[in-house]
Amino acid sequence: MMQLDRDALQKKVHALYAKDHAELGASGTLEHLERAEQWQLAGALSAGGVLVFPHAGVHDCGYQIAACVQAALDSGADDVVVLSVLHAFTPAMEAARVAVAAGVDPAQFEFWGIQGTGIAGRREWQGDHALISWRHFWRAELARRGIAQDKAPTVHERYPYLAGGQPQNLPGIDELARLMEDAVVVSTADPFHHGIGYGDAPEDTYDHDEAGLLHAQSVIEAGIKLLEAGDYAAYNQHCIEAKSDARDTGQVYRYLRGAMKGAVLDISCTDSSELYAQPKPTWVAGALIEWRLAD
């Protein structure tokens, strides 16, 4: 993969999100909200499960995000925990992630732990883009339902970092466990990044066509199986190979919610060749994933 100017990339990502949301507008937002109504997923949340939505291009996956917003509101819960990816947008964060993946103790790094709303300490989460579209559809659905902000459920954003196959050791994990006791839980992930811009050899790449999406889904489902088994170390390695950004969030919700069965309900894709100024194919698969507590 090409060498990244991570600061420049973060600015470019935020500019792209602003552009895409401006293009979406009120009518486009409503279209995604209405499309999302084909799923009724509140039951999974109310029963202690987890829903996972992507954070790729909003034109491509907005309806999947909206489906999770609607499920959280339909559940009737007073508190919603959103477990989010924390992207490595500094060289130090990326170096820590690489080192932990290679077996270095995550306690050696200042980023180890859980960030988020209402938590004192590190603030890298405030510059992340992963929940921009979630917040957008949350506000839009509240408005559509006529729910005032002060009457809405409380949303707690949580950003774990450097689980490293041992989510039980993350600083703040016990506090998060208590918060999740009476809350419904959703999470965001783009579980498959693929192509030349992500370091795949041209001869090994798939286009984002039907065959490519089937391949992406098979890879995502392989990761689901590892989480179902509670094999956090193998799952951590899977995320490296699949170029999934769900390595921390997946370990955390599986550890805290316990044994679950996961299923891909829907899959989408976003072309990211322009973002990275790389040749096609360079793309990301987004998936709507439902986790239900195991019987």
Helices and strands as residue ranges (DSSP letters): H 6-36, H 42-46, E 50-53, H 58-74, E 79-83, H 91-101, G 106-108, E 113-116, G 124-127, H 132-145, G 149-151, E 154-161, G 167-169, H 173-180, E 184-188, E 192-195, G 196-198, G 202-204, H 210-228, H 232-242, H 247-257, E 260-271, H 273-276, E 282-293
